[in-house]
Amino acid sequence: MVNERISAKDLVFSVGGTILGGAEDLNFSVTADNEEAYEAGNYFPVDIVDGKKHIAGTINRAWIDNETLNSLFPPDTGLWPLFTITGTVTSGKSPGRNFSINDAKFDSFDVNSLALEGHAKNAMPFKALNWKLEE
């Protein structure tokens, strides 16, 4: 099920080009539910086709610019926007390459869980819609 597990460093979070913070460490996996394709009347599959893809991971030791976050998204809404994560791969099939995770969103986010200087006290799980390795 798991196609690739990746660890990364030098991470930056941004929304619409505005940098909101970063992190020291990130782990994520990309999985796909591949499915067999059958022809009518055939008991054996004729092809394996790509199915649904899932991108999920955890950000550790994150820090967030609270002033910028609050100016873009008022704290009373409690909503974290879709964001982009960029960084450098440290393990997996392509160490040293830069990557981006696009349209990511934290599974749960509470501004009150951040320390006053914007450091996250806990790991922050997220899901994303897409990712790519830079050439």
C-alpha positions in Angstrom: 0.0 0.0 0.0 2.7 2.5 0.9 4.6 3.7 -2.2 7.1 6.0 -0.5 8.0 7.2 3.0 9.9 10.4 3.1 11.7 12.4 5.8 12.7 16.0 5.2 14.5 19.1 6.8 14.7 22.9 6.2 10.9 23.2 6.0 8.9 26.4 5.3 5.1 26.8 5.5 3.6 29.4 3.2 0.1 30.6 2.2 -0.2 32.4 -1.1 3.6 33.1 -1.1 3.5 34.5 2.5 5.8 32.6 4.8 4.0 31.7 8.0 6.7 29.5 9.7 8.8 26.4 9.4 9.8 23.2 11.1 12.9 21.2 11.8 11.5 17.8 10.8 8.7 16.3 8.7 7.8 12.7 7.8 5.1 11.9 5.2 4.0 9.0 3.1 2.3 8.7 -0.3 0.0 5.7 -0.7 -2.1 4.5 -3.6 -4.9 2.0 -3.7 -4.0 0.3 -6.9 -6.8 -1.8 -8.4 -6.9 -4.7 -10.9 -8.8 -4.2 -14.2 -10.7 -7.2 -15.6 -12.1 -7.8 -19.0 -15.6 -9.2 -19.2 -15.6 -13.0 -18.6 -11.9 -13.1 -17.6 -10.9 -14.4 -14.2 -7.4 -12.9 -14.4 -6.7 -9.2 -14.3 -5.5 -7.6 -17.5 -4.0 -4.5 -16.0 -3.3 -2.8 -12.7 -4.5 0.8 -12.6 -3.7 3.7 -10.2 -6.4 4.2 -7.7 -6.9 6.8 -5.0 -3.8 8.5 -3.6 -3.3 9.6 0.0 -0.7 12.0 1.2 -0.4 12.3 5.0 2.3 13.1 7.4 3.5 14.7 10.7 5.4 17.9 11.3 7.6 18.0 14.3 9.2 21.0 16.1 7.3 23.6 14.1 7.3 27.3 14.7 4.7 29.7 13.4 4.7 33.5 13.0 1.7 34.3 15.2 1.5 37.9 14.2 1.3 37.1 10.4 -1.1 34.2 11.1 -3.4 36.4 13.1 -3.3 39.2 10.5 -4.2 36.8 7.7 -6.7 34.6 9.6 -8.3 36.0 12.7 -7.9 33.7 15.7 -11.7 33.6 16.5 -12.3 31.6 13.3 -10.1 28.7 14.5 -9.5 27.8 10.9 -6.1 27.1 9.4 -5.8 27.7 5.7 -4.5 25.3 3.0 -0.8 25.8 2.9 2.3 24.8 1.0 5.3 23.0 2.6 8.7 23.2 0.9 11.9 21.5 2.0 14.8 19.1 1.3 14.5 15.4 1.3 16.8 13.6 3.8 15.7 10.0 3.3 13.7 8.0 0.9 14.5 7.4 -2.8 15.7 10.9 -3.5 17.8 12.4 -0.7 19.1 15.9 -1.3 16.3 16.9 -3.7 13.9 19.8 -3.0 10.1 19.1 -2.8 6.8 20.8 -2.3 3.7 19.6 -0.7 0.7 21.6 -2.0 -2.7 22.2 -0.6 -1.9 20.7 2.8 -4.1 21.2 5.9 -3.5 20.3 9.5 -5.8 17.6 10.8 -6.3 19.7 13.9 -4.9 23.0 14.8 -5.4 25.2 17.8 -3.5 28.5 18.1 -3.7 28.2 21.9 -1.6 25.1 21.7 1.4 27.2 20.5 3.9 28.7 23.0 4.0 32.5 23.1 6.9 32.6 20.6 5.0 30.4 18.2 6.6 27.0 18.8 4.3 24.0 18.6 4.3 21.8 21.7 3.1 18.7 19.9 3.6 16.9 16.6 1.1 18.3 14.0 -0.4 15.7 11.6 -1.5 16.9 8.2 -3.0 15.7 4.9 -2.4 17.1 1.5 -3.8 17.0 -2.0 -0.6 16.9 -4.1 3.2 16.8 -3.9 6.2 16.9 -6.3 9.9 16.5 -6.3 11.8 19.4 -7.9 14.0 18.5 -10.9 
